[in-house]
């Protein structure tokens, strides 16, 4: 069901924070310690005083069993929410997520939900180990790459967001309270008695919009560690096998921590000895105050998740009461009566016009009451809550400055208050602790709470691939990506378009991916029309295992079209229903492809006016069909067939003309690459067996699209078939390797290749074969239409889209990424890599919109704005600098010398 959230959060339907707040504290709903007050804040009864330390601090938490925490009064079941992607969601998808989240929370009507949002440091060592184990044949060079990447990750604030929801399971009886101090397994017995209610709660929390799992083992241990040592770095937890902790066991988390605060202090001091040495942090707690109108998801981001943008750790603690409709209606009746009495006081007692504010409040109270009585779908439910945000610093000044930054982030829509009683406010972050005070109670529709989307985050990629950069939108997270995740894990495609205009950073991105994965032991073949990526072959990591081939300087026949189409092997089809039939059909298709490739090549060798004639095309087709089309065939057989039909008294003059023109082309410099001469024996089989092979076409003429084909020079005419055949040559080695072995092919300038019919066929062939042959194919092009136009969008796996300024191209980018058009995403591509001109220097990280291609077969794909960053690899950055720079040669030499010194090479 579509819900207009703009209406709910707009001026006409704003939060009840605009209503007079009636403090209605119910002692039965809270574990109050000390005086219980009604009708005023509890803050005054609890001024800040120095607190006891360590285990003597009197924490309420007494034991843990599975995912349930126990105090002497209450039981709370804890869950970890599944991360929710937010970036690039359409308005409809955002509304859908908010609605489903609200509907699930509404299932817990009459109960209290406790929320905790914290972070866990990015598992750098775990990722590095996974990346190493995911490498087919990791090299010493890859070990150095991992070391540099780990250092870069540790120098940035990289962490994973964890969102916990705790659901109140009810009170504990006095008999149980006494028994629990005598019998050690009382918690287990209570769980058995509560199992039916716990199962029902588990099912609700696992529902759509929340998708939570019980917090057991490591998850529960991390919640406790981050709560007791609030604001302090916590050592990485070993794998926790315990699912239950008694009171003494909890000292593992609390005994090494000391909290203290001076009277009326602005912060709480937390000292921890749980790490390698003593740690001290100052914690400042902010309380969410008045909240204005919100337009989520139309214009704004989720209000709870907004703190993800900050570059320092932020913790949340909140608790909400999911109100019963009758309770809210009763409260609104009382409020309406009070407002009406005030209006009567103005009108009847003083004969004055009452303030308009009273009339608006009366109307709003009546509206809320009507919603409660007429709403049956749960979305009219209202909540009452208290929301706290904690920030920490090494000094109190730093903590206060960070608190000020949080307040500024939320201005002007939400006001954050820094209250007194910081000590008790901070204690709320520990499971089981009571509410510090009932001030700043937030009353709101359940949809407004759900619009906070606490689990919203920015995640893209996997945690087993190489590091390629960081998310650059909603929050900063490390982006690691395995190009073979699609073919191997989700049974998806390995076709990866890299799209962007001039200077978008496509070559930088492709080169970095090739560099890191080739060091893992993957064999790569790269087609580089510009010739600038050949510098990769000179890097120390690839000395002796790489080869740069300049095809333009190769011997005749290096691009023999017959030899470039691989012969299908019988083993490729052993999983087919009829392997023999499938193999024979594939062999026939390969022969047809060789003839098509030869036809396209020879047409470009003819003068444009001649090649356009239908009779010439027919003659050429007939001669090619008459010649054998096997991998060892050559164009010489086509010339023989033409000579036989065009020479002599009854020869065809058209055939003779075609033969003469091709004989001339055979002797010219560039077109000789297509003709394998009998005396040389070159049949195009000079494929290198190096791990990294880069085919360079440096010096190839740039095609001027503004000129008619008839005006093209010889070099320009030859550029099309050479690009096409070079791409086929780059792909040829992929099919010679084992079908299950990881292989990579990178093709630049695909927009030029696809302008030839056999080039378009090549792209389609790659698209359909990546999963079958375990290929990662990086295709670089300037416009997404060059991929979409080949009708292979269903075969696209991951995709990178860089800076694009043309309006039509931006729409095509949306189609490629699976994003809706006409909702504002188009402008995003024009704003990528927006930096001062002087800072766009060599190695400057460029931005892309990245679709990770993990959505197949139950996988969870993501689309995020990322910043590609290889600047910590100096040699790579210098090698990938595709901008003309006279100092580049020396910079590359210096970087190489430094890396050789690090490797211990004299």
C-alpha positions in Angstrom: 0.0 0.0 0.0 1.3 3.4 -1.0 1.7 5.8 1.9 2.3 9.5 1.3 5.0 10.1 3.9 5.3 13.7 2.7 1.8 14.3 3.9 2.4 12.6 7.2 5.6 14.6 7.9 4.5 17.9 6.3 3.1 21.0 7.7 -0.5 19.8 7.7 0.3 16.6 9.6 3.3 17.2 11.8 4.5 15.4 14.8 2.7 15.7 18.2 5.9 17.4 19.5 3.9 20.6 18.5 1.3 19.6 21.1 1.5 20.6 24.8 3.5 17.9 26.5 1.8 16.2 29.4 4.3 14.2 31.4 2.5 11.0 32.3 5.1 8.8 34.0 3.9 5.4 34.9 6.1 3.6 37.4 4.8 0.2 36.3 6.4 0.8 32.9 9.9 1.5 34.1 12.4 0.2 36.6 12.7 3.3 38.7 15.5 3.6 41.3 15.1 6.2 44.0 12.0 8.5 44.1 9.3 7.9 41.6 7.8 11.2 40.3 4.7 11.9 38.4 4.0 15.2 36.7 7.6 16.4 36.7 11.0 15.4 35.5 13.1 13.0 37.6 16.2 14.9 36.8 16.0 17.1 39.9 15.9 14.1 42.2 19.2 12.8 40.8 21.9 15.5 40.6 25.3 14.5 39.2 27.5 13.0 41.9 30.7 11.0 41.7 29.9 7.3 41.1 31.5 4.1 42.3 33.9 2.2 40.0 34.2 -1.2 38.4 32.0 -4.0 39.7 30.8 -1.8 42.6 28.8 0.5 40.2 25.7 -1.6 40.8 24.7 -2.5 37.2 21.2 -3.8 36.9 22.1 -6.6 34.5 22.3 -9.9 36.3 22.6 -12.6 33.7 22.3 -13.5 30.0 20.8 -16.6 28.4 20.9 -16.9 24.6 19.7 -13.6 23.4 17.7 -12.6 26.5 19.2 -10.3 29.2 17.8 -10.4 32.8 17.7 -7.9 35.6 16.0 -8.5 38.9 12.9 -6.9 37.4 12.7 -7.5 33.7 13.6 -9.7 30.7 14.6 -8.2 27.3 15.2 -10.2 24.1 17.9 -8.7 21.9 18.1 -8.9 18.1 20.6 -7.7 15.4 18.9 -5.9 12.5 19.9 -6.7 8.9 21.6 -3.6 7.2 19.3 -1.8 4.8 20.7 -0.1 1.7 19.4 3.4 1.4 21.3 5.1 -1.4 19.6 5.1 -4.8 16.3 3.9 -3.5 13.4 5.3 -5.4 10.9 7.3 -3.4 8.4 4.4 -3.7 11.0 1.9 -2.5 11.9 4.2 0.4 8.3 4.5 1.4 7.9 0.8 1.1 10.8 0.1 3.5 9.5 2.6 6.0 6.0 1.2 5.8 7.0 -2.4 6.3 9.3 -1.4 9.2 6.5 0.5 10.9 4.0 -2.4 10.3 6.4 -4.9 12.0 7.0 -2.6 15.0 3.3 -2.1 15.3 3.0 -5.9 15.9 4.6 -5.2 19.3 1.8 -2.9 20.5 1.7 -2.5 24.3 5.4 -3.4 24.6 8.7 -1.5 25.0 11.5 -1.6 22.4 15.0 -0.8 23.4 17.4 0.3 20.6 21.2 0.4 20.6 23.3 1.5 17.6 27.0 1.0 17.8 29.9 0.1 15.5 32.4 -2.7 15.2 35.9 -1.9 13.6 36.2 -3.2 10.1 37.8 -6.7 10.4 41.0 -5.7 8.5 43.0 -8.8 9.4 40.0 -11.1 8.7 39.4 -9.4 5.3 43.1 -9.7 4.4 43.1 -13.4 5.3 39.9 -13.9 3.2 41.5 -12.1 0.2 44.6 -14.2 0.5 42.7 -17.5 0.7 40.5 -16.3 -2.2 43.6 -15.9 -4.4 44.3 -18.8 -6.9 48.1 -18.4 -6.6 49.0 -15.4 -4.4 52.4 -13.8 -5.2 54.9 -12.0 -3.0 53.8 -8.9 -4.8 50.2 -9.5 -3.6 51.4 -9.9 0.0 53.0 -6.4 -0.3 49.7 -5.1 -1.8 47.7 -6.5 1.1 50.1 -4.9 3.6 49.7 -1.5 2.1 45.9 -1.8 1.9 45.7 -3.0 5.5 47.7 0.0 6.6 45.5 2.3 4.6 42.3 0.8 6.2 43.7 1.1 9.7 44.5 4.8 9.1 40.9 5.5 8.3 37.9 5.3 10.6 36.5 2.1 9.0 33.7 0.3 10.9 30.6 -1.8 10.4 27.4 -0.5 11.8 25.5 -2.7 14.2 21.8 -2.0 15.1 20.3 -3.9 18.1 16.6 -4.0 19.0 15.6 -5.3 22.5 12.0 -6.3 23.1 10.6 -6.2 26.6 9.5 -9.7 27.6 7.8 -8.8 30.8 8.5 -8.6 34.5 10.0 -11.2 36.8 8.1 -12.3 39.9 9.4 -11.8 43.4 9.7 -15.6 43.8 11.8 -15.8 40.7 13.9 -12.9 41.9 14.7 -14.7 45.1 15.2 -18.1 43.4 17.6 -16.6 40.9 20.0 -15.8 43.6 20.0 -19.4 44.8 19.5 -21.6 41.7 22.0 -21.0 38.9 19.7 -22.2 36.0 16.7 -20.1 36.8 17.3 -18.1 33.6 17.1 -21.3 31.5 13.8 -22.3 33.2 12.3 -18.9 32.6 13.2 -19.2 28.9 11.5 -22.5 28.7 8.4 -21.0 30.2 8.5 -18.0 27.9 9.4 -20.0 24.8 6.0 -19.5 23.0 6.2 -15.7 23.5 9.8 -15.7 22.5 9.1 -17.6 19.3 6.3 -15.1 18.4 8.7 -12.2 19.0 11.5 -13.9 17.0 9.0 -14.2 14.1 8.0 -10.6 14.3 11.6 -9.4 14.4 12.5 -11.5 11.4 9.8 -10.0 9.3 10.2 -7.6 6.4 11.6 -4.1 7.1 13.4 -5.4 10.2 14.9 -8.7 9.2 16.6 -9.3 12.5 18.2 -12.4 14.0 18.7 -13.1 17.7 21.8 -11.5 19.2 23.8 -14.5 20.5 27.4 -15.3 21.0 29.7 -12.7 19.4 26.8 -10.3 18.8 25.7 -10.3 22.4 29.3 -10.1 23.6 30.0 -7.1 21.4 26.8 -5.3 22.7 27.9 -5.8 26.3 31.5 -4.8 25.6 30.6 -1.6 23.7 28.0 -0.7 26.4 30.0 -1.1 29.6 33.1 0.5 28.0 31.0 3.3 26.4 33.1 5.5 24.1 36.3 3.4 24.6 37.9 1.3 21.9 37.2 -2.3 22.6 39.6 -5.1 21.7 38.5 -7.4 18.9 36.5 -10.2 20.3 37.6 -13.8 19.8 34.9 -16.2 18.6 32.5 -16.5 21.5 31.0 -19.9 22.0 29.2 -19.0 25.3 25.5 -18.4 25.0 24.9 -17.7 28.7 26.6 -15.5 31.3 26.0 -15.5 35.0 26.5 -12.5 37.2 30.1 -13.3 37.8 30.7 -13.9 34.1 29.6 -10.4 33.3 32.6 -9.0 35.2 34.5 -9.9 32.0 32.9 -6.8 30.5 32.3 -4.5 33.5 35.2 -5.2 36.0 37.8 -3.5 33.8 35.8 -0.3 33.4 35.4 2.7 35.7 32.9 5.5 35.2 33.0 8.8 37.1 31.5 12.3 36.9 31.8 15.5 38.9 28.7 17.3 40.1 27.0 19.2 37.2 29.7 17.8 34.9 29.4 18.3 31.1 30.6 14.8 30.4 31.2 11.4 31.9 34.8 10.0 32.2 35.1 6.3 31.3 38.4 4.5 32.0 39.0 1.1 30.5 41.9 -1.4 31.1 40.5 -4.0 28.6 43.0 -3.2 25.8 46.7 -3.3 25.7 46.9 -0.3 28.0 44.7 2.0 30.0 42.3 4.1 27.9 40.4 7.2 29.0 37.5 8.7 27.1 35.1 11.5 27.9 31.5 10.9 26.9 28.8 13.5 26.1 25.2 12.4 25.8 22.7 14.4 23.8 18.9 14.0 24.0 16.6 14.4 21.0 14.4 17.4 21.7 11.7 19.0 19.5 11.4 17.7 16.0 10.1 19.7 13.1 8.6 18.6 9.8 10.3 16.0 7.8 10.2 14.9 4.1 11.5 11.4 4.1 12.3 9.9 1.7 11.4 12.6 -0.8 14.1 15.1 0.2 15.8 14.0 3.4 17.7 11.0 4.7 16.6 8.8 7.6 16.8 10.9 10.7 18.3 8.3 13.0 20.9 7.1 10.4 22.0 10.6 9.7 24.9 10.3 12.1 26.6 7.9 9.8 27.9 10.9 7.9 30.1 11.9 10.7 33.8 11.0 10.7 33.9 10.0 14.4 32.0 7.2 16.2 28.5 7.9 17.4 26.4 5.7 19.6 22.6 5.7 19.9 20.3 4.5 22.7 16.6 4.8 22.6 13.5 3.2 24.0 10.0 3.5 22.7 6.6 2.4 24.0 4.4 1.1 21.3 1.1 2.6 22.5 -2.2 0.9 22.5 -4.8 2.8 20.5 -7.1 3.1 23.5 -4.3 4.6 25.6 -3.5 7.2 23.0 -7.2 8.0 22.5 -7.7 8.4 26.2 -4.6 10.7 26.4 -5.9 12.8 23.5 -9.3 13.1 25.2 -7.7 14.5 28.3 -5.6 16.8 26.3 -8.6 18.1 24.3 -10.5 18.7 27.5 -7.6 20.7 28.9 -7.3 22.8 25.7 -11.1 23.4 25.6 -11.0 24.6 29.2 -8.2 27.1 28.3 -10.3 28.3 25.3 -13.4 28.8 27.6 -11.2 30.7 30.0 -10.3 33.2 27.3 -13.7 33.5 25.8 -16.1 33.2 28.8 -14.1 34.6 31.6 -12.2 37.4 29.8 -14.2 37.8 26.6 -11.0 37.6 24.6 -10.0 35.9 21.4 -8.0 32.7 22.3 -4.6 32.2 20.7 -4.6 30.4 17.4 -2.1 27.9 18.8 -4.8 26.5 21.1 -7.2 26.0 18.1 -4.5 24.2 16.2 -3.7 22.0 19.1 -7.3 21.1 19.7 -7.7 20.2 16.0 -4.6 18.1 16.1 -5.7 16.3 19.2 -9.0 15.5 17.6 -7.3 14.3 14.5 -5.0 11.9 16.4 -8.0 10.5 18.4 -9.8 9.9 15.1 -6.8 8.1 13.7 -6.6 5.8 16.7 -10.3 4.9 16.5 -10.5 4.4 12.7 -7.1 2.9 11.8 -6.9 -0.9 11.7 -3.7 -1.5 9.7 -1.2 -0.7 12.5 0.2 2.3 10.7 -1.9 4.6 12.8 -0.2 3.3 15.9 1.7 5.9 17.9 4.9 5.6 20.0 6.3 7.4 23.0 10.1 7.4 23.2 13.3 8.8 24.5 16.3 9.1 22.2 20.0 9.6 23.3 23.1 10.1 21.3 26.6 9.6 22.8 29.9 10.9 21.4 33.3 10.5 23.0 36.7 12.2 22.8 40.2 11.8 24.3 39.5 15.1 26.2 36.4 16.7 27.4 37.0 19.6 24.9 37.1 17.1 22.0 33.9 15.3 23.2 32.1 18.7 23.5 33.3 19.8 20.1 32.0 16.5 18.6 28.7 17.0 20.4 28.4 20.4 18.8 29.1 18.9 15.4 26.2 16.5 16.0 23.9 19.3 17.0 24.9 21.2 13.9 24.2 18.2 11.7 20.6 18.1 12.8 19.8 21.8 12.6 17.3 23.2 12.1 14.8 20.3 11.9 15.7 18.5 15.1 17.0 20.1 18.3 19.5 18.1 20.4 19.7 19.0 24.1 22.8 18.5 26.3 21.2 17.9 29.7 22.6 17.7 33.2 22.7 14.3 34.8 25.1 13.1 32.2 26.0 10.1 34.3 22.6 8.6 34.4 21.9 9.4 30.8 25.1 7.5 29.9 24.0 4.5 31.9 21.0 4.1 29.7 23.4 2.8 27.0 24.0 -0.4 29.2 21.3 -3.1 28.7 19.0 -3.3 31.7 19.6 0.2 33.1 16.5 2.4 33.9 15.5 5.6 32.2 17.4 8.5 33.5 14.5 10.9 33.4 11.2 11.3 31.6 12.0 14.7 30.2 12.0 15.4 26.4 9.5 12.6 25.7 8.9 12.3 22.0 5.4 11.3 20.9 5.0 10.6 17.3 3.3 8.4 14.6 4.9 5.1 14.2 5.7 6.0 10.6 7.8 8.9 11.8 9.8 6.6 14.1 10.2 4.1 11.2 11.4 6.9 8.9 14.5 7.1 11.1 15.5 3.7 9.4 18.1 3.0 12.1 19.6 0.1 10.1 20.2 2.2 7.0 23.8 2.1 5.8 26.1 2.2 2.8 27.5 -1.2 1.9 28.6 -2.5 -1.5 30.9 -5.2 -2.6 31.9 -8.3 -0.7 34.5 -9.0 2.0 36.7 -11.5 0.1 37.8 -9.4 -2.8 40.5 -6.7 -3.3 40.2 -3.2 -1.9 39.2 -0.8 -4.6 38.1 2.2 -2.6 35.5 3.6 -0.2 31.8 4.6 -0.3 31.4 8.3 -0.8 27.7 9.0 -0.3 25.6 8.1 2.8 28.6 7.0 4.8 32.2 5.9 4.3 32.7 2.2 4.2 35.5 0.1 2.7 34.6 -1.3 -0.8 36.2 -4.7 -1.5 35.2 -6.6 -4.6 35.9 -10.0 -6.2 35.3 -9.8 -9.9 34.5 -13.6 -9.9 31.9 -13.4 -7.2 29.2 -13.3 -9.8 30.2 -16.3 -11.9 31.3 -18.4 -8.9 28.9 -17.6 -6.0 25.6 -16.1 -7.2 25.8 -17.8 -10.7 25.6 -14.4 -12.3 27.5 -12.7 -15.0 31.1 -11.6 -15.1 30.5 -8.9 -17.6 31.4 -5.5 -16.0 31.0 -2.3 -18.0 33.1 0.7 -17.0 31.3 3.8 -18.3 32.3 7.4 -18.2 33.3 10.4 -20.3 36.8 11.6 -20.9 38.8 11.9 -17.7 36.3 9.9 -15.7 39.0 7.5 -14.5 38.0 4.4 -16.5 41.6 3.4 -17.3 42.7 4.1 -13.7 39.9 1.8 -12.4 40.5 -1.0 -14.9 44.3 -0.9 -14.4 44.0 -1.0 -10.6 41.6 -4.0 -10.7 43.9 -5.9 -13.2 47.0 -5.0 -11.1 45.6 -6.4 -7.8 43.9 -9.5 -9.2 46.8 -10.4 -11.5 49.0 -10.3 -8.4 46.5 -12.8 -6.9 47.5 -15.2 -9.6 44.7 -14.6 -12.2 45.6 -14.6 -15.8 44.6 -11.3 -17.6 44.5 -10.2 -21.2 44.2 -6.5 -21.8 43.5 -4.7 -25.0 44.8 -1.1 -24.7 44.3 1.1 -27.8 46.1 4.1 -26.2 49.1 2.0 -25.2 49.4 3.6 -21.8 48.4 0.6 -19.7 51.5 -1.2 -21.0 53.3 0.4 -18.1 51.7 -2.3 -15.9 53.9 -4.9 -17.4 57.0 -3.0 -16.2 56.0 -3.0 -12.5 58.1 -5.1 -10.2 55.2 -7.3 -9.3 55.0 -8.6 -12.9 58.7 -8.8 -13.9 59.1 -12.0 -15.9 55.4 -13.0 -15.9 54.0 -10.2 -18.2 54.3 -9.2 -21.8 53.3 -6.1 -23.7 52.7 -6.7 -27.4 52.4 -3.8 -29.9 50.2 -5.4 -32.5 50.8 -2.6 -35.0 54.5 -3.7 -35.1 53.7 -7.4 -35.4 54.5 -9.6 -38.4 52.0 -10.2 -41.2 49.1 -12.4 -40.1 49.3 -11.5 -36.4 45.5 -10.6 -36.7 44.5 -13.5 -39.0 40.7 -13.5 -38.4 40.4 -17.3 -38.8 42.8 -17.9 -36.0 41.1 -15.6 -33.6 37.9 -17.5 -33.1 38.7 -20.5 -30.8 37.7 -24.0 -31.7 35.0 -25.3 -29.2 36.2 -28.1 -27.0 34.0 -31.1 -26.3 34.5 -30.8 -22.5 32.8 -27.4 -22.6 29.5 -29.1 -23.1 29.7 -32.1 -20.9 26.9 -30.6 -18.6 24.5 -30.1 -21.5 21.6 -32.5 -22.0 23.0 -33.7 -25.4 26.8 -32.8 -25.2 27.6 -34.1 -28.7 24.9 -32.2 -30.5 25.7 -29.0 -28.5 29.4 -29.4 -29.4 28.7 -29.9 -33.2 26.4 -26.9 -33.2 29.1 -24.8 -31.5 31.7 -25.9 -34.1 29.4 -24.9 -36.9 28.7 -21.5 -35.2 32.5 -21.0 -34.8 33.0 -21.5 -38.5 30.2 -19.1 -39.3 31.8 -16.6 -37.0 35.2 -16.9 -38.7 33.6 -16.2 -42.0 31.7 -13.2 -40.7 34.9 -11.9 -39.1 36.8 -12.3 -42.3 34.1 -10.6 -44.3 34.0 -7.6 -42.1 37.8 -7.3 -42.2 38.1 -7.6 -45.9 35.4 -5.0 -46.6 37.4 -2.4 -44.7 40.4 -3.3 -47.0 38.4 -2.2 -50.0 37.9 1.5 -51.0 34.6 2.7 -49.4 32.8 3.3 -52.7 33.7 -0.2 -53.8 32.8 -1.9 -50.5 29.3 -0.3 -50.5 28.3 -2.0 -53.8 25.9 -5.0 -53.4 27.6 -6.9 -56.2 31.0 -6.5 -54.6 29.6 -7.7 -51.2 28.0 -10.7 -52.9 31.3 -11.7 -54.7 33.2 -11.3 -51.4 30.7 -13.5 -49.5 30.8 -16.2 -52.2 34.6 -16.4 -52.1 34.7 -16.6 -48.3 32.1 -19.3 -48.3 34.1 -21.3 -50.8 37.2 -21.2 -48.6 37.7 -23.5 -45.6 37.0 -21.8 -42.2 39.1 -23.6 -39.7 41.4 -22.1 -37.0 44.4 -22.8 -39.2 42.9 -21.2 -42.3 44.1 -18.0 -43.9 42.8 -15.2 -46.1 45.1 -16.6 -48.8 42.4 -19.2 -49.5 39.9 -16.4 -50.2 42.3 -14.7 -52.6 42.7 -18.0 -54.5 38.9 -18.4 -54.8 38.6 -14.9 -56.1 41.4 -15.4 -58.6 39.9 -18.6 -59.9 36.6 -16.8 -60.6 37.9 -13.5 -61.9 40.9 -14.5 -64.1 40.6 -15.9 -67.7 38.4 -15.3 -70.7 35.2 -16.0 -68.8 36.2 -14.3 -65.6 33.9 -12.0 -63.7 35.2 -8.4 -63.9 33.7 -7.5 -60.5 35.5 -10.5 -59.0 38.7 -9.5 -60.7 38.4 -6.0 -59.3 37.9 -7.3 -55.7 40.8 -9.6 -56.1 43.1 -6.7 -57.3 42.1 -4.4 -54.5 42.7 -7.1 -51.9 46.1 -7.9 -53.4 47.1 -4.2 -53.0 45.9 -4.2 -49.4 48.0 -7.3 -48.7 51.1 -5.3 -49.4 50.2 -2.3 -47.3 51.7 -1.8 -43.8 48.6 -2.1 -41.6 46.4 -4.4 -43.6 49.3 -7.0 -43.8 48.3 -7.8 -40.2 45.3 -9.7 -41.6 47.1 -11.8 -44.2 49.2 -14.8 -43.2 51.7 -15.3 -46.0 52.6 -18.9 -47.0 56.3 -18.4 -46.5 56.1 -17.0 -42.9 53.7 -19.7 -41.7 52.2 -17.2 -39.3 48.7 -18.4 -38.5 48.1 -15.9 -35.7 49.1 -18.4 -33.0 51.6 -16.1 -31.2 49.6 -15.9 -28.1 51.8 -15.5 -25.0 51.4 -17.7 -22.0 52.3 -14.8 -19.6 50.1 -14.1 -16.6 49.5 -10.6 -17.8 49.4 -9.9 -21.5 48.7 -6.3 -22.7 48.0 -5.8 -26.4 48.9 -2.2 -27.3 47.7 -0.4 -30.4 49.7 2.7 -29.7 49.9 4.8 -32.9 46.5 3.7 -34.2 44.8 6.6 -36.0 41.9 8.3 -34.2 38.7 8.2 -36.2 37.0 11.4 -36.9 33.3 10.8 -36.8 32.5 14.2 -38.3 33.9 13.1 -41.7 32.1 10.8 -44.1 33.6 7.4 -44.6 34.6 8.2 -48.1 36.9 11.0 -46.7 38.7 8.7 -44.2 42.4 8.1 -44.7 43.8 4.6 -45.2 45.0 4.6 -41.5 41.6 5.6 -40.3 39.9 2.9 -42.4 42.2 0.3 -41.0 41.6 1.4 -37.4 38.1 -0.3 -37.3 39.1 -3.8 -38.3 42.3 -3.6 -36.3 40.4 -2.7 -33.1 37.9 -5.4 -33.8 40.5 -8.1 -34.4 42.6 -7.0 -31.5 39.6 -7.5 -29.2 39.1 -11.0 -30.6 42.7 -11.7 -30.1 42.6 -10.6 -26.5 39.7 -13.0 -25.9 41.2 -15.9 -27.7 43.5 -16.9 -24.8 40.6 -17.0 -22.4 39.1 -20.0 -24.1 42.4 -21.9 -24.2 42.6 -22.1 -20.4 40.7 -24.6 -18.2 37.0 -23.8 -18.1 36.9 -23.5 -14.3 40.1 -21.5 -13.9 39.6 -17.8 -13.2 40.4 -15.6 -16.2 40.2 -11.9 -16.9 39.9 -9.9 -20.1 39.8 -6.1 -20.2 38.8 -4.3 -23.4 39.1 -0.6 -23.8 37.3 1.6 -26.4 34.4 -0.9 -26.7 32.3 1.9 -28.3 34.6 1.7 -31.3 34.6 -2.1 -31.5 30.8 -2.4 -31.5 30.5 -0.2 -34.6 31.6 -3.3 -36.5 29.0 -6.1 -36.7 31.5 -8.7 -35.6 32.6 -6.4 -32.7 29.0 -6.3 -31.5 28.9 -10.1 -31.8 32.1 -10.3 -29.7 30.5 -8.3 -26.9 27.5 -10.6 -27.0 29.7 -13.7 -26.9 31.6 -12.4 -23.9 28.3 -11.6 -22.1 26.9 -15.1 -22.6 30.1 -17.0 -21.8 31.4 -15.3 -18.7 29.6 -17.7 -16.3 30.3 -20.8 -18.4 34.0 -20.1 -18.6 34.5 -18.2 -15.3 35.5 -14.9 -16.9 35.6 -11.4 -15.6 35.3 -9.1 -18.6 35.9 -5.4 -18.0 34.5 -3.4 -20.9 35.4 0.3 -21.0 33.2 2.7 -23.0 32.2 6.3 -23.0 28.4 5.7 -23.1 26.1 3.1 -21.5 24.2 2.9 -24.8 27.2 1.1 -26.3 26.3 -1.8 -23.9 22.5 -1.4 -23.9 22.5 -1.2 -27.7 23.9 -4.7 -27.9 20.8 -6.0 -26.1 22.9 -7.7 -23.4 21.8 -5.7 -20.3 20.4 -8.9 -18.8 23.9 -10.3 -18.9 25.5 -7.4 -17.1 26.9 -8.3 -13.6 28.6 -5.5 -11.8 28.9 -2.0 -13.4 30.9 1.2 -12.8 29.6 4.5 -14.1 31.8 7.6 -13.8 31.3 11.3 -14.5 28.9 11.9 -17.4 27.6 15.3 -18.4 25.3 14.5 -21.5 21.7 14.4 -20.5 20.8 11.5 -22.8 23.9 9.5 -21.6 22.9 10.1 -18.0 19.5 8.4 -18.7 21.3 5.5 -20.2 23.4 5.2 -17.1 20.3 4.8 -15.0 19.1 2.0 -17.3 22.5 0.2 -17.0 22.4 0.4 -13.2 18.8 -0.5 -12.9 17.8 2.9 -11.5 14.5 4.7 -12.4 14.7 7.7 -14.7 13.1 11.0 -14.2 13.5 11.1 -10.4 16.7 13.1 -10.1 19.4 10.4 -10.4 20.6 11.7 -13.7 22.2 14.8 -12.2 24.2 12.6 -9.9 26.5 11.5 -12.7 27.4 15.1 -13.6 28.4 15.8 -10.0 30.8 12.9 -9.6 34.5 13.8 -8.8 33.6 17.4 -8.2 36.8 19.0 -7.0 38.8 22.2 -7.6 40.5 22.0 -11.0 43.9 22.3 -9.5 43.4 19.2 -7.3 42.6 16.9 -10.2 46.1 15.6 -10.4 47.7 12.3 -11.1 46.2 9.5 -9.0 43.5 11.7 -7.6 40.7 9.3 -6.6 37.8 9.4 -9.0 34.2 8.7 -8.2 31.9 6.1 -9.7 28.4 4.8 -9.1 29.0 1.1 -8.4 26.5 -1.8 -8.8 28.2 -4.8 -7.2 26.2 -7.4 -9.1 25.6 -9.6 -6.0 21.8 -9.7 -6.4 21.5 -13.1 -8.2 20.0 -16.2 -6.6 19.2 -14.7 -3.3 22.3 -12.5 -3.1 21.9 -8.9 -1.9 23.2 -6.4 -4.4 23.9 -2.8 -3.7 24.3 0.4 -5.6 26.5 3.1 -4.0 28.6 6.1 -4.9 32.3 5.1 -4.3 35.7 6.7 -4.5 38.3 4.6 -6.2 41.5 5.0 -4.3 44.9 3.4 -5.3 47.0 6.3 -4.1 48.7 4.1 -1.4 50.4 2.2 -4.3 52.8 4.7 -5.7 54.1 2.6 -8.6 50.6 1.8 -9.7 49.5 5.4 -9.5 52.4 6.5 -11.7 51.8 3.7 -14.2 48.1 4.5 -14.5 48.6 8.2 -15.1 47.0 8.5 -18.5 47.4 12.3 -18.5 50.3 13.6 -20.6 53.0 14.6 -18.1 56.7 15.1 -19.0 57.8 14.2 -15.5 55.9 10.9 -15.4 58.8 8.8 -16.6 61.0 9.9 -13.8 58.2 9.5 -11.2 57.6 5.9 -12.4 61.3 5.2 -12.2 61.6 6.5 -8.6 58.6 4.5 -7.5 60.0 1.3 -9.0 63.3 1.9 -7.3 61.6 2.4 -4.0 59.5 -0.8 -4.4 62.6 -2.8 -5.3 64.4 -1.5 -2.2 61.4 -2.6 -0.1 61.6 -6.0 -1.7 65.3 -6.3 -0.8 66.5 -6.2 -4.4 69.7 -4.3 -4.9 
